[in-house]
Amino acid sequence: MVKKTLIALVLIAVISAAVYGWYRNQNSDNGPLTLYGNVDIRELSLAFRQGGRITSLAADEGDQVEAGQLVAELDPEPFRNALRASEARVMQARAMLAKLESGSRPQEIEQAREIELQAEAVLANRQREFTRLRELAKAGATSQQSLDSARYALDEARARVAAAKATLSLLEEGPRQQDIEAARAQLAMAEAEAAQTKTALSDTRLVVPDDGTVLSRVVEPGAMVQPGSPVFSLSLGDPVYVRAYVSEPRLGEVPPGTSVTITTDSADRSYSGKIGFVSPRAEFTPKSVQTEELRTELVYRLRIVVQDSDERLLQGMPVTITLDAS
């Protein structure tokens, strides 16, 4: 009798466990899906593209800032000096190009012609003098030294005439095309340097690219900073994301665009959201997601866009996400 009673109790226990497991699986698979995640607010590090001394900071930790708002400035004087110098080089290069493109002035050409005429006149005089001394040398009426001096003077006069003709020819033809192209390249280089220094001057003003909240102010006025050194750390207010994870059996219930409800432990209101991204790669559930069933299972990461966020959703805050099984 006792043995039969024990067998009956064991059968009842097995049947009860099976019914409980079936009931739990039915609720888990077909009931409303509940996910757990964390608020994932985007952060931005603001920095200057140029290095220099900070002259002013117009925001502090906790301040709400708007897109386009000026929050910091560098000392602009070194950049202004560099811009003035580069603009002067542009003017110099432009003047040199204009000089080459316009060619020789008429007065320069006329002056070169006069120099050529003078050289030819000197050459004619030296030629007569040499001829006269040569005839005298034949008669023994002058020395060989005088004749040699006359010959050297004649050669010099011929060289001066050749130089004057070459100078006149260069002035009449004008500058070479290669020189003009080189001057144009110099002008383009000077203009590029001027544009670069103008950009550097504008980079002395640090503006906010999007609305957000100042999380930290890294430096203070008077500090020297290097290019890319953080000055402010911002949290961007819109959009706010929630990062959550779902197991593979219920992955089909959360396609992109699915509407969800988001709640927190610290707020007395709920938030609306939509699933915007489902990771195609499985991963182990992070330790920060404190669920009882999914801690060691492979899951897929979700990014949920909060549609009505406010200042009570803080970075890293744990949230609960619910949606209907349908």
Secondary structure, 3 states (H helix, E strand, C coil): CHHHHHHHHHHHHHHHHHHHHHHHHHHHHHCCEEEEEEEECCEEEEECCCCEEEEEECCCCCCEECCCCEEEEECCHHHHHHHHHHHHHHHHHHHHHHHHHHCCCHHHHHHHHHHHHHHHHHHHHHHHHHHHHHHHHHCCCCCHHHHHHHHHHHHHHHHHHHHHHHHHHHHHHCCCHHHHHHHHHHHHHHHHHHHHHHHHHHCCEEECCCCEEEEEECCCCCCEECCCCEEEEEEECCCEEEEEEEEHHHHHHCCCCCEEEEEECCCCCCEEEEEEEEEEEEEECCCCCCCCCCCCCEEEEEEEEECCCCCCCCCCCEEEEEECCC
